[in-house]
Amino acid sequence: MNKQRIVMLFLVMLLLTVHVSGHAQTIMYVPFDNRPVSAAYAVDTVVKGGFEVLVPPDKELANRTQSANPEVLWEWVFANAKSADSIVVSADALVYGGLVASRTHELSDEVLLERAKNFQKLKDINPRARLYVFSTIMRSPHASSGGVEPAYYETYGPAIFQIFALQDKRELEGLTKAEEHSLNTAIAGVPKEFTNDWLARREKNFKINQQLIQATKNDDFTYLIIGRDDCSPYSRSHQESRWLAKDTEGLSASKYLSFPGADQLGLILLTRAANDLRNIIPSFAIKYTQGVGDKTIPSYQDVQVGRAVREHLFAAGCVPLLSESIADIILSVHTPVDGWTREAGGGNNPYKANPETIEFVKQIQLDLAANRKVALADVAFANGADNSLMGEMAKDNLLPQLQSYNGWNTASNTIGYAIGQAVFAQNMTTEDKNKLLVLRLLDDWAYQANIRRTLLNQVLLPVGHSDVQLNEILPLLEIETKKQMQTFGQQYFPYFPLETLTVSYPWNRMFEVEPKIQ
C-alpha cells in the first residue's frame, strides 16, 4: 500500500509538473516597431512553434510615421508582466519609442535614463520570469533617405559616414596623408550643428547601452544583445562597439553578445527564451559555399560571416558542432565565391549557377536524402536571394524539404531568421513550417531579388514616382505585386498554393512588402 501511495504521489507530482510546464509557454514580446520582420513574422514563428505570445497592440507600436509612446508601452508591459513566463523586449522601443526614434528623437539624458530604470521595476513585478533584452548601437549608414534618419542625413550622410569611418581607421591603424586630407575635407563640408546633433544622440545611446550592460552584470537580465545596425569595418558604430567592449569585461557569451544587425534580434532572443523554457540546447553543423566562405565580410557588417554565425547560435541558446552526424540541424550558409556581397536587385543576379553554387546545392541534396534537417541562410547577395542558388534548389523540389530559408536584407538578418525559424520548426506541423517557408520565398526571392526592381522600372519610374512614399499608387502596386508573386510562385514552387495570397506595403515604401496566405 505504501508503495502504491508513493507511486500515486509521484504521478500526481508528474502531472502537476506537466501542467505547470504547459502553462510555462507564454512569452511576452515587445518588438522594435510594427514592421513585419520585427513583429508579425517573429510572432507567427513563435506561435506556430507552440508558444503563446503576449505582444502590445499594433496601435501602440512605432509605425512609419509615428514613434511609440514609451510610457504607454511600459504601462502595457507592467500590466501584463505577471502573465509571462519569459519576457523579450526591445530597449529601443521602451526607451526611445522605436528603432527609427533611437536615431531621430529629441529626448534628454534624464528622460532616457529614467525609462531605462523601468527594467528593474519589471524584474521586481515578475521575478520568476527570465528577462531578455535587445538594444542597438545607433547605426552608421553610408547614406539614407525616406525619413528614417535626421533630415540633414539625406544631404550630408555620405560625408558624415566618411568622417567617422576615417576616424575609426585612424584610431586602429593610422591614416595616410591622402586620407588625412580627405578627413579634413569631409569635416569642413558638413555644418558643425549637424555633426554635433548626430554625435549628441549617439552619446545618449552609448550611455543607455552602458546602463543595460551594468544591469546584465547585476543579473537583472538573463541575456542582453546589443546589435550593430548598418555598420562597416570602419565606422562610428564599429568604433563605439570597441568602446563598449571595455564595459563588458567579465560577461561571457552565456549572458551577453554584440554582433551586426538589428531586425533579427527579437527572433534570436525569442528562440533563446523558448530553448530555456524547454530546457534544450539545439545543435547545428555549419557548411559554407566553396570560395571565401566563412571569411566573407558581408555588406553592412564589420565582421566575418563565420564569426557572425557562431555568435548568433550562441545568442539563440544553440551550439555549433563540428560533426554533422550528431548535429540536430545543418545550417547551410550560401556565401559569394569571391566574398563580395552585391545587391540582389541591382541587375547582376543571374539564374545561371557557377560550379561552386551547383556543388553547394548537391551537398544540400545529399544531406536531405540522408534525412538530415537543413536550414538555408542565403547571404551571397544583400537585400534578397541569389537567383542562381534558388533556381538550382527549385529544380529538384528541394525547397519544401528545408527547415527554413532566409535571404533578406543584411547577412545577419538572414542568419538570425534562418536559425530561429529552424529551431521553432522542430515543433511545427509540416503545413505550418511550409507556410513560413513560402512567405520567405515570396518576400526574399520573388520580391526582393526580382519583382521590386521590375515594379520600379515598369510602374514607378515611367511616372517619376517616389519609392519611399507610395501614397496614391499603393493600390496599383498591391495588385501588380500579388499578380507577379503568384506567377513567380507557379513557375518555381507550384506545390505551395497561392490562391489566398494578399499583399500590402505596411510602411508605405517599396523596401518592405508583406505577403500573407490564409
HELIX and SHEET records of a PDB file:
HELIX    1   1 ASN A    2  HIS A   23  1                                  22    
HELIX    2   2 ALA A   40  LYS A   48  1                                   9    
HELIX    3   3 ASP A   58  GLU A   60  5                                   3    
HELIX    4   4 PRO A   70  ASN A   80  1                                  11    
HELIX    5   5 ALA A   81  SER A   83  5                                   3    
HELIX    6   6 ALA A   91  ALA A   91  1                                   1    
HELIX    7   7 ASP A   92  TYR A   96  3                                   5    
HELIX    8   8 ALA A  101  THR A  104  1                                   4    
HELIX    9   9 ASP A  109  ALA A  116  1                                   8    
HELIX   10  10 ASN A  118  ILE A  125  1                                   8    
HELIX   11  11 TYR A  153  GLU A  173  1                                  21    
HELIX   12  12 LYS A  177  GLY A  189  1                                  13    
HELIX   13  13 LYS A  192  LYS A  217  1                                  26    
HELIX   14  14 ARG A  236  ASP A  247  1                                  12    
HELIX   15  15 LEU A  265  ARG A  278  1                                  14    
HELIX   16  16 GLY A  293  LYS A  295  5                                   3    
HELIX   17  17 VAL A  305  ALA A  315  1                                  11    
HELIX   18  18 PRO A  355  ALA A  369  1                                  15    
HELIX   19  19 ASN A  387  LYS A  395  1                                   9    
HELIX   20  20 LEU A  399  GLN A  401  5                                   3    
HELIX   21  21 ALA A  411  ALA A  425  1                                  15    
HELIX   22  22 THR A  430  ARG A  440  1                                  11    
HELIX   23  23 LEU A  441  ILE A  451  3                                  11    
HELIX   24  24 ARG A  452  LEU A  455  1                                   4    
HELIX   25  25 LEU A  456  LEU A  460  3                                   5    
HELIX   26  26 LEU A  461  VAL A  463  5                                   3    
HELIX   27  27 ASN A  471  ILE A  473  5                                   3    
HELIX   28  28 LEU A  474  TYR A  492  1                                  19    
SHEET    1   A 6 GLU A  52  LEU A  54  0                                        
SHEET    2   A 6 THR A  26  VAL A  30  1                                        
SHEET    3   A 6 SER A  86  SER A  90  1                                        
SHEET    4   A 6 ARG A 130  ILE A 137  1                                        
SHEET    5   A 6 TYR A 223  ARG A 228  1                                        
SHEET    6   A 6 TYR A 256  PRO A 260  1                                        
SHEET    1   B 5 VAL A 319  LEU A 321  0                                        
SHEET    2   B 5 SER A 283  TYR A 288  1                                        
SHEET    3   B 5 ILE A 329  HIS A 334  1                                        
SHEET    4   B 5 VAL A 374  ASP A 378  1                                        
SHEET    5   B 5 SER A 404  ASN A 406  1                                        
SHEET    1   C 2 ARG A 342  GLU A 343  0                                        
SHEET    2   C 2 PHE A 381  ALA A 382  1                                        
SHEET    1   D 2 THR A 502  SER A 504  0                                        
SHEET    2   D 2 GLU A 514  LYS A 516 -1                                        
END                                                                             
